[in-house]
Amino acid sequence: MSNELLIQLALGIPLFCSIAVWAFRSAPDVRETVTMLSAIGLFIVAVSIAMRLDAGQVVEWAMVQVAPGFSFAFKVEPLGAMFGCIASGLWGVNSLYSIGYMRGNKEKHQTRFYMCFGVALFGAMGAAFSANLFTLFIFYEVLTLSTYPLVTHKGDANALRGGRIYLTTLLGTSVGFFLLAIVGTYVVTGMTPNGFDASIATTDFTQGGILEGHASKIVGSVLLLLFVFGIGKAAIMPFHFWLPNAMVAPTPVSALLHAVAVVKTGVFAVLKIATFIFGADYLITLPGREIILVVGCFTIVVASLIALTKDNLKARLAYSTVSQLSYVTVGAMLATNAAMMGAGLQIAMHAVGKITLFMCAGAIYVATGKGNISEMRGLGRKMPIVFTCFLLASLSIIGVPPFGGSWAKYELLLGALDAEKTYVVWTLIASSILNVIYLIPISILALMPPKGSGVPVAFKREGGAPPLAVLPPALTAFGCLVLFFGVNVLFDFLLPVFGSRL
């Protein structure tokens, strides 16, 4: 099988899934079997691509040149291959979970739900394997448009309001800032002493970057600010509010798209652009980098403080995500090997931990109809597996060994020390303390409530959460542990990009 065919399969499988789901809309069992088989197939393809890349092969596919310097093309590098494996792997776990959640909660429009999931994975895989800014932008927008129906799935006033905020924020920032930055990069790289030369202008992702020697520090800073604030999916303040408002979507949407595919595409894009468009050596000279570092640290702390005030579990997890996403942005802006490696690890570690937390929240809701933390006191006695998984994933998010999230924070701390950014070190420490305060009590109060807490809330569904809503978070909670002991696999794989190891 050729490398081009592998990329074609990675893009074609999720599209085929969407079409097949529509075709079997009257046969739910077949429809969901197609979804599961497609997810498994996509994961196998993504792993195959990563293995060929690890063996030193070039995995690329140039489709068409739209204009000089703007081509629709794909070229896989280790960071994109890792993201592709994560997104496709967690699609399978979340699809299994979705069957239990959607049926257990008797959700409507399930065919549309699974169809949009397929198109969203098409967008995520295209972004992961993009060879240039133009291709990345196209799939970034595909992801936005395909997930809008998922955000508005319930169709009530809150869902429609959340969808409007979601769409206007993400489209507004991408067209107003992101697209402008892409055009600016194209123009800057094509400038010569004799004027603009389209034959040398480029938006290709290149190891070491393409802007150094073409853009002054001021121009580079402007482009950097446009990129970071234009990638609204990275949820850096003040363009973060779409994410909490998107929590009106069913929990499987929150779990995969707002803990993995959508938000991770955002921070993946920030890290990829920092690495392959700016390059660490050039990035570290830009005054704009300092602005983003400060805003990123502000986002980390303030979002955590807001999370503390939220009684609704999904809202608390949403603001936690806003905070944790900025770890990647800050790591990219520190521009040291360790920090950028930590940012890459954070994409993987946070995805597995946060999808676990969201799936646990959904299992609780399916079983009890309750979404507020104050209503979960003592509920762990009736749902011990769910709340134990929640606790394990929380420990990974906090950065406690032996869970995967600890490696990402360790590398980020090393990177901040290497860059001599003491305020970033203290920000990461403060964030971890706040993580403990707003995450750990949820499991403790559910599993070990104080005396006199009364009887836990009753199940609204006979038997509690369905098995398919409990097994997936158990798998991903175990994955948090596996990632701790298997981190060297990720380190070795990402080493050609970031040049850092334990």
C-alpha positions in Angstrom: 0.0 0.0 0.0 1.5 3.3 -1.0 1.9 6.2 1.4 -0.4 8.4 -0.7 -3.1 5.8 -0.4 -2.7 5.8 3.3 -3.4 9.5 3.4 -6.3 9.1 1.1 -7.8 6.4 3.4 -7.3 8.6 6.4 -9.4 11.3 4.8 -11.8 8.9 3.0 -12.8 6.6 5.9 -14.6 9.2 8.0 -16.4 10.6 4.9 -17.4 7.1 3.9 -18.6 6.6 7.5 -20.9 9.7 7.3 -22.4 8.5 4.0 -22.9 4.9 5.3 -24.5 6.2 8.5 -27.0 8.1 6.4 -27.7 5.1 4.2 -28.4 2.9 7.3 -30.4 5.5 9.2 -33.3 3.1 9.5 -31.1 0.4 11.0 -29.5 1.7 14.2 -27.5 -1.4 14.9 -26.0 -1.4 11.5 -25.5 2.4 11.6 -23.5 2.1 14.8 -21.5 -0.9 13.6 -20.4 1.1 10.6 -19.3 3.9 12.9 -17.3 1.5 15.1 -15.7 -0.3 12.1 -14.8 3.1 10.6 -13.2 4.3 13.8 -11.1 1.1 14.1 -10.1 1.3 10.4 -9.1 5.0 10.7 -7.0 4.2 13.8 -5.2 1.4 12.0 -4.4 3.7 9.1 -3.2 6.5 11.4 -0.9 4.0 13.2 0.4 2.7 9.9 1.3 6.2 8.8 3.1 6.8 12.1 5.0 3.6 11.8 6.1 4.4 8.2 7.2 7.9 9.3 9.1 6.4 12.2 10.9 4.1 9.8 12.2 7.1 7.9 9.7 7.1 5.0 8.2 10.3 3.5 4.4 10.3 3.8 2.9 12.9 1.5 0.3 13.6 -1.1 0.2 16.7 -3.3 -3.3 17.0 -4.7 -3.4 20.3 -6.6 -1.8 23.8 -6.7 -4.5 26.4 -6.4 -2.2 29.3 -7.0 1.5 30.0 -6.8 2.4 29.3 -3.2 -1.0 27.9 -2.3 -1.3 24.1 -2.8 -3.8 21.6 -1.5 -1.3 19.1 -0.1 -0.5 16.8 2.7 2.8 15.9 4.3 2.9 14.0 7.6 5.5 14.9 10.3 5.7 13.3 13.8 3.5 15.9 15.6 0.7 15.6 13.0 1.0 11.8 13.1 0.7 11.7 16.9 -2.3 14.0 16.7 -3.9 11.8 14.0 -3.4 8.7 16.2 -4.9 10.4 19.2 -8.0 11.7 17.4 -8.7 8.5 15.5 -8.1 6.3 18.6 -10.3 8.3 20.8 -13.0 8.5 18.1 -13.4 4.7 18.5 -13.6 4.9 22.3 -16.0 7.8 22.2 -18.2 6.0 19.5 -18.6 3.1 21.9 -19.5 5.5 24.6 -21.9 7.4 22.4 -23.9 4.2 21.8 -24.5 3.8 25.5 -25.1 7.5 26.1 -27.4 8.3 23.2 -29.5 5.2 23.6 -29.5 5.4 27.4 -30.5 9.1 27.3 -33.0 8.5 24.4 -31.5 11.3 22.4 -33.1 12.4 19.1 -31.5 12.8 15.7 -28.9 10.1 16.3 -28.2 9.6 12.6 -27.3 13.3 12.1 -25.1 13.1 15.2 -23.0 10.2 13.9 -22.8 11.7 10.4 -21.4 15.0 11.8 -18.9 13.1 13.9 -17.6 11.5 10.7 -17.2 14.8 8.9 -15.5 16.3 12.0 -12.9 13.5 12.1 -12.3 14.2 8.4 -11.6 17.8 9.3 -9.3 16.8 12.2 -7.3 14.3 10.1 -6.9 16.8 7.3 -5.6 19.4 9.7 -3.2 16.9 11.3 -1.7 15.9 8.0 -1.7 19.3 6.3 1.5 20.3 4.4 0.9 24.0 4.5 -1.1 26.8 6.1 -3.6 26.9 3.2 -4.6 23.2 3.7 -4.7 23.6 7.4 -7.0 26.5 7.1 -9.5 24.6 4.9 -9.7 21.7 7.3 -9.9 24.0 10.3 -13.0 25.5 8.8 -14.5 22.1 7.9 -14.1 21.2 11.5 -15.9 24.3 12.7 -18.9 23.9 10.3 -19.3 20.2 10.8 -19.4 20.5 14.6 -22.0 23.3 14.6 -24.9 20.9 14.2 -23.5 18.9 17.1 -23.4 21.9 19.4 -27.0 22.7 18.5 -28.1 19.1 18.6 -30.8 19.5 21.3 -32.4 22.3 19.3 -33.6 24.3 22.3 -33.0 28.0 23.0 -29.8 27.3 25.0 -28.4 25.1 22.3 -29.1 27.6 19.5 -27.6 30.4 21.6 -24.5 28.3 22.3 -24.3 27.4 18.6 -24.4 31.0 17.5 -21.6 32.0 19.9 -19.6 28.9 18.8 -19.9 29.7 15.1 -19.5 33.5 15.2 -16.5 33.3 17.5 -14.6 30.6 15.6 -15.5 31.9 12.1 -14.9 35.5 13.1 -11.4 34.9 14.6 -10.4 32.6 11.7 -11.5 34.9 8.9 -10.6 38.1 10.7 -7.1 37.1 12.0 -6.0 33.6 11.0 -6.6 34.1 7.3 -5.0 37.5 7.4 -1.9 36.0 9.0 -1.7 33.3 6.3 -1.9 36.0 3.5 0.7 38.0 5.5 3.0 35.1 5.7 2.7 34.4 1.9 3.4 38.1 1.1 6.4 38.4 3.5 8.1 35.2 2.3 7.8 36.4 -1.3 9.3 39.9 -0.8 12.6 40.6 -2.5 14.6 43.9 -2.8 12.9 44.2 -6.2 9.4 43.7 -4.9 7.1 40.7 -4.6 8.1 37.4 -6.3 5.3 34.8 -6.3 7.7 32.1 -7.3 9.4 32.1 -3.9 6.4 32.9 -1.7 5.3 30.0 0.4 3.1 28.8 3.3 4.7 25.4 3.5 5.4 23.9 6.9 9.2 23.6 7.1 11.5 22.4 9.9 13.1 25.5 11.4 10.5 27.8 10.0 10.1 30.0 6.9 9.9 33.6 8.3 13.4 34.2 9.6 15.3 36.5 7.3 12.0 37.6 5.6 10.2 39.4 8.4 11.4 42.0 10.9 10.7 41.5 14.6 7.7 43.9 14.4 6.2 42.2 11.4 6.9 38.8 12.9 5.2 39.8 16.2 2.1 41.1 14.3 1.9 37.8 12.4 2.3 35.8 15.6 -0.5 37.7 17.4 -2.8 37.3 14.4 -2.1 33.5 14.3 -2.6 32.9 18.0 -5.7 35.0 18.5 -7.0 33.9 15.1 -6.9 30.3 16.1 -10.0 30.6 18.3 -10.1 26.9 18.9 -7.1 27.3 21.2 -9.5 29.2 23.5 -7.0 31.7 24.8 -8.6 34.6 26.5 -10.5 36.7 25.4 -11.6 34.3 22.7 -12.4 31.4 25.1 -16.1 31.9 25.8 -17.3 29.8 22.9 -16.1 26.7 24.7 -18.2 26.9 27.9 -21.2 27.9 25.8 -20.7 24.8 23.7 -21.3 22.6 26.7 -25.0 22.6 25.9 -24.1 19.8 23.4 -24.6 16.1 24.4 -21.7 14.8 26.5 -20.2 12.7 23.8 -19.7 15.9 21.8 -18.1 17.6 24.8 -15.9 14.5 25.3 -14.5 14.0 21.9 -14.8 17.4 20.1 -14.3 19.8 22.9 -11.8 17.7 24.8 -10.0 16.2 21.7 -10.7 17.1 18.1 -11.8 20.8 18.1 -9.7 22.2 20.9 -6.8 20.0 20.2 -6.8 21.0 16.6 -6.5 24.6 17.9 -3.5 24.1 20.1 -2.0 21.7 17.6 -2.2 24.4 15.0 -0.6 26.9 17.3 2.3 24.5 18.1 2.8 23.5 14.5 2.9 27.1 13.3 5.3 28.1 16.1 7.6 25.2 15.1 7.3 25.0 11.3 6.4 28.6 10.3 8.3 30.7 12.9 10.9 28.3 14.2 12.2 28.4 17.8 15.3 30.5 17.0 13.3 33.2 15.3 10.3 33.0 17.7 12.4 33.6 20.8 13.4 37.0 19.4 9.9 38.4 18.9 8.4 40.9 21.3 4.9 39.6 20.5 5.9 36.3 22.1 6.1 38.0 25.5 2.6 39.3 25.1 1.2 35.8 24.3 3.1 34.3 27.2 1.5 36.8 29.7 -2.0 36.3 28.2 -1.5 32.5 28.2 -0.5 32.5 31.9 -3.4 34.9 32.7 -5.7 32.4 30.9 -4.3 29.4 32.9 -4.9 31.0 36.3 -8.1 32.9 35.7 -9.9 30.0 33.9 -9.0 27.8 36.9 -10.4 30.4 39.3 -13.6 30.5 37.3 -13.8 26.7 37.3 -13.8 26.8 41.1 -17.0 28.8 41.1 -19.0 26.4 38.9 -21.3 23.9 40.5 -22.3 22.4 37.1 -19.8 19.6 36.4 -19.6 20.2 32.6 -19.1 23.9 33.1 -16.3 23.3 35.6 -14.6 20.9 33.2 -15.0 23.4 30.3 -13.1 26.1 32.2 -10.6 23.5 33.2 -10.1 22.8 29.5 -9.6 26.5 28.8 -6.9 26.6 31.4 -5.2 23.4 30.3 -5.2 24.3 26.6 -3.1 27.4 27.3 -0.3 25.1 28.6 0.3 24.2 25.0 0.3 27.8 23.8 2.6 28.8 26.6 4.9 25.9 25.9 5.1 26.9 22.2 5.9 30.5 23.1 8.6 29.5 25.5 10.4 28.2 22.4 12.8 25.9 24.3 13.2 22.3 23.4 11.8 21.0 26.7 8.9 23.4 26.7 7.8 22.6 23.1 8.2 18.9 23.9 6.0 19.4 26.9 3.4 21.2 24.8 3.4 18.3 22.4 3.0 15.8 25.2 0.2 18.0 26.7 -1.9 17.5 23.6 -1.8 13.7 24.1 -2.0 13.5 27.9 -4.7 16.1 28.3 -6.8 14.5 25.6 -6.9 11.1 27.3 -7.5 12.6 30.8 -10.1 15.1 29.8 -12.2 12.8 27.6 -12.3 10.5 30.7 -13.7 13.3 32.8 -16.3 14.2 30.3 -17.4 10.6 29.8 -17.8 10.2 33.5 -19.9 13.3 33.7 -22.1 11.9 30.9 -22.4 8.5 32.7 -23.6 10.3 35.8 -26.1 12.3 33.9 -27.5 9.3 32.1 -27.9 7.4 35.4 -29.3 10.2 37.5 -30.2 13.2 35.3 -28.0 15.3 37.6 -25.3 17.6 36.3 -24.5 19.7 39.5 -21.6 18.7 41.7 -23.6 19.6 44.8 -26.1 16.8 43.9 -23.4 14.1 43.7 -22.5 13.7 47.3 -22.3 10.0 48.2 -23.1 9.0 44.6 -19.8 7.2 44.4 -21.2 4.4 46.6 -23.7 3.6 43.8 -21.3 4.4 40.9 -17.8 3.4 42.2 -16.3 2.6 38.9 -17.3 6.0 37.3 -16.0 8.1 40.2 -12.8 6.1 40.5 -12.1 6.7 36.9 -12.9 10.4 37.4 -10.4 10.4 40.3 -7.6 8.7 38.2 -8.1 11.1 35.3 -8.1 14.1 37.7 -4.7 13.0 39.0 -3.4 12.9 35.5 -4.8 16.4 34.7 -3.2 17.7 37.9 0.2 16.1 37.0 0.6 13.5 39.7 2.8 10.4 38.9 2.2 7.7 37.9 -0.2 9.2 35.4 0.7 10.6 31.9 -0.1 14.2 32.6 2.9 14.4 35.0 5.4 14.2 32.1 3.9 17.1 30.2 4.0 19.4 33.3 7.6 18.2 34.1 8.8 19.1 30.6 6.9 22.5 30.6 8.5 23.3 34.0 11.9 22.4 32.7 11.3 24.5 29.6 10.2 27.5 31.7 13.4 27.2 33.8 15.5 27.0 30.6 13.9 30.1 29.3 14.3 31.8 32.7 10.7 32.7 32.9 10.0 32.4 36.6 6.5 33.7 36.3 5.6 30.8 34.1 7.0 28.4 36.6 4.8 29.9 39.3 1.8 29.9 37.0 2.2 26.2 36.4 2.6 25.5 40.1 -0.5 27.7 41.0 -2.5 25.9 38.2 -1.7 22.5 39.7 -2.8 23.6 43.1 -6.0 25.0 41.7 -6.5 21.7 39.8 -6.4 19.9 43.1 -8.9 22.2 44.6 -11.6 22.1 41.9 -11.2 18.4 40.8 -10.3 16.2 43.7 -13.2 17.1 46.0 -15.7 15.9 43.3 -14.5 12.3 43.6 -13.8 12.4 47.4 -17.2 13.7 48.3 -18.9 11.1 46.0 -16.8 8.2 47.2 -16.2 9.2 50.8 -19.0 11.6 51.9 -19.0 13.1 55.4 -21.3 11.5 57.9 -24.8 12.7 57.8 -24.7 13.4 54.1 -28.0 11.6 53.6 -29.0 9.2 50.9 -27.5 9.7 47.4 -29.8 10.8 44.6 -31.8 8.0 43.0 -31.2 6.6 39.5 -33.6 7.9 36.9 -32.7 4.9 34.8 -33.1 1.4 36.1 -29.7 -0.1 36.7 -27.9 3.2 36.5 -25.5 4.0 33.6 -25.5 1.5 30.8 -22.3 -0.6 30.5 -21.3 1.1 27.3 -21.2 4.4 29.2 -19.0 3.0 31.9 -16.5 0.8 30.0 -15.0 3.6 27.8 -14.0 5.9 30.7 -12.5 2.9 32.4 -10.4 2.2 29.3 -9.2 5.9 29.0 -8.5 6.1 32.7 -6.3 3.1 32.4 -4.7 4.8 29.4 -3.6 7.7 31.6 -1.5 5.1 33.5 -0.2 3.5 30.3 0.9 6.8 29.0 3.1 7.4 32.1 5.1 4.2 31.6 5.0 4.4 27.8 6.1 8.0 27.5 9.5 7.2 25.9 7.6 6.0 22.8 6.2 9.5 22.4 9.5 11.1 23.3 11.4 9.2 20.7 8.8 9.7 18.1 8.6 13.5 18.6 12.4 13.9 19.0 13.1 14.9 15.4 10.7 17.8 15.8 11.6 19.2 19.3 15.0 17.7 20.0 14.4 17.0 23.7 14.2 13.9 25.8 14.0 12.7 29.4 
